[in-house]
Amino acid sequence: MLFLVMLAITFGHILKKSGHKYLQEAGLTVLIGMAAGAVLKLMDVEKYMTDLSVHFEMLFMILLLPPIIFESGYNL
């Protein structure tokens, strides 16, 4: 995933340097994500991604959500 972020930043910088009029940085990032999804679909990593999403859900609920709720309540 970090590779995809670096790829999007690199191609976004190249896109800005070239002065492209029709393709914006967000559109380029969507295209990169679509290409990465197609590659993952061809590699048949569905079970790995399902396990990863379950673990991320548990990580989000236990570690990331309480500070978000606390911060929003604190700022009220």
Buried (B, 14 or more C-beta within 10 A) or exposed (E): EEEEEEBBEEBBEEBEEEEEEEEEBEEBBEEBEEEBEEEEEEEEEEEEEEEEEEEEEEEEEEEEEEEEEEEEEEEE
